[in-house]
């Protein structure tokens, strides 16, 4: 049976997310792996960029070659993580975007996909550094938070055969946050 390997995040966040995903979740690689999901912020790492790069390296070793295997970085959009975690979160998100570009050709030739989900105002108390939910909802054009179910649906989509031609992409799940931030910069929060 196929499964997800999830690295990063916190144990509490993974416990919240796992029931909403279509495949079983493991925190350590268990064969067979369909998708490797790395979540930022990482509750245990001090350098989230290094944690993201290490997760890609492990996935590179463990993900099978051939149609269907994928790596999905789950990263925050700029501004939803508060100081002092904001810099580490943005550097990890930038690292994930760069890794998409660096790995895309080789991974595509191997029949693997690499993508990211950039989440906005996430309704979670289990990831470190998220800004106040009321502030996030107020500054998001939809005036509501991204739910765990929304995030699970995005992960499930990117790992499914419906997304078999989607690779090297960032799926932005932010209720319009990034499009709106030019008018209300996140740095002013």
ABEGO torsion letter per residue (X at the ends): XBBBBBBEEBAAAAAAAAAABABBBBABBBOBBABBBBBOBBAABABAAAAAAAAAAAAAAABBBEBGBBBBBBBBBBGABBOAAAAAAAAAAAAAAAAAAAAAAAAAAAGBBBBBBBBBBBBBAABBGBBBAAAAAAABAAGBBBBAAAAAAAAAAAABAAAAABBGBBBBBAGGAAAAAAABBAAAX
